[in-house]
Protein backbone atom coordinates (compact mmCIF):
# COMPACT_ATOMS: atom_id res chain seq x y z
CA UNK A 1 0.00 0.00 0.00
CA UNK A 2 3.02 2.31 0.15
CA UNK A 3 3.38 5.06 -2.41
CA UNK A 4 6.60 6.30 -3.94
CA UNK A 5 6.77 10.09 -4.25
CA UNK A 6 9.31 12.16 -6.12
CA UNK A 7 9.12 15.01 -3.62
CA UNK A 8 7.89 15.46 -0.04
CA UNK A 9 6.97 18.98 1.08
CA UNK A 10 6.40 20.02 4.68
CA UNK A 11 3.56 22.43 5.36
CA UNK A 12 2.23 23.67 8.70
CA UNK A 13 -1.33 22.45 8.12
CA UNK A 14 -0.47 19.89 5.45
CA UNK A 15 -2.13 17.03 7.28
CA UNK A 16 -0.89 13.85 8.92
CA UNK A 17 0.33 11.10 6.58
CA UNK A 18 0.69 7.51 7.84
CA UNK A 19 3.26 5.25 6.20
CA UNK A 20 5.49 2.29 6.95
CA UNK A 21 8.52 3.54 5.02
CA UNK A 22 10.04 6.34 2.99
CA UNK A 23 12.53 5.52 0.27
CA UNK A 24 14.83 7.65 -1.87
CA UNK A 25 13.52 6.23 -5.15
CA UNK A 26 12.08 8.77 -7.58
CA UNK A 27 8.41 8.29 -8.40
CA UNK A 28 5.46 10.34 -9.50
CA UNK A 29 3.79 13.18 -7.66
CA UNK A 30 4.34 15.23 -4.54
CA UNK A 31 3.31 14.45 -0.98
CA UNK A 32 2.44 17.51 1.10
CA UNK A 33 2.21 16.79 4.80
CA UNK A 34 2.62 18.59 8.09
CA UNK A 35 3.59 15.41 9.90
CA UNK A 36 4.65 11.94 8.76
CA UNK A 37 3.82 9.12 11.18
CA UNK A 38 5.45 5.72 10.78
CA UNK A 39 3.17 2.79 11.62
CA UNK A 40 2.89 -0.93 10.99
CA UNK A 41 -0.93 -0.83 11.15
CA UNK A 42 -1.99 -1.88 7.63
CA UNK A 43 -5.32 -0.04 7.94
CA UNK A 44 -3.51 3.31 8.43
CA UNK A 45 -0.74 3.03 5.81
CA UNK A 46 -1.35 5.50 2.97
CA UNK A 47 -3.97 7.44 4.96
CA UNK A 48 -3.77 11.25 5.03
CA UNK A 49 -5.75 13.10 7.71
CA UNK A 50 -6.40 16.81 7.11
CA UNK A 51 -5.46 19.31 9.82
CA UNK A 52 -7.30 22.53 10.60
CA UNK A 53 -6.44 25.53 12.73
CA UNK A 54 -8.04 25.66 16.17
CA UNK A 55 -8.33 29.46 16.28
CA UNK A 56 -12.11 29.21 15.97
CA UNK A 57 -12.39 27.70 19.47
CA UNK A 58 -13.82 29.92 22.22
CA UNK A 59 -11.32 31.02 24.82
CA UNK A 60 -12.13 30.41 28.50
CA UNK A 61 -11.18 32.78 31.28
CA UNK A 62 -9.38 31.05 34.13
CA UNK A 63 -9.51 32.45 37.67
CA UNK A 64 -6.01 32.48 39.17
CA UNK A 65 -5.50 33.37 42.84
CA UNK A 66 -8.76 35.28 43.02
CA UNK A 67 -7.99 37.62 40.08
CA UNK A 68 -9.08 37.74 36.46
N, C-alpha and C positions, 0 to 999 in steps of 0.2 A: 504494500500500500504506500510505500515511500515514493516521494516525487523527487526528481533531480531538477534543480533550478540553476540557471546560469548566474544569477545575481540575487543576493539577499540584502534588503534594505531595512534598516532600523527606523522606526517612526514612533513617536511618543504614544499615540493612540492607534497603532497599527494592528492591534489585536494580539491574541495569544495563539501560537501555532504549536501543536503537539506533533512530535516526531520521534523516531527511534534512532535516527542517525542523520548526519550531514556529511556529505562527501565533497571532494574538490572537483568532481567531474563536471564538465560543462554540459548543460542541457538547454531546455527551452523555458522561457518565461522568467519572471521576477517574483520573488516572495517578499511581501512587505509585512513586517511583524514588529510589534513592540516588545514581545517577549517570546523566546523559543523555549519550550519545555520538553525535555527528553523523558520518554515513558516507554514501558514495554507493554502497556495495555493496548491490545490490538484494536479495541473499539474507539480509542482516542487518536491513533496515529493518522495523520493527514487532516485532522480537524482544526479549523481556525475559528476562534471565538472573538467576536468584535468587542472592542472596549469603547466606553463612552466616558465623558467627563462627569464628575459628580458635583459640579458647581450648582446644579439646579436644586440640590438638597437644602432644606430649611436649616438654618443655624439655630442652635439652642443656647440660651444663656445659662451659665453655670454659676451658682452662688458659691463664692469662695471666702471663707472666714467672715461671713456676715456682710459682705460688700458685693455690689454688682460691678 
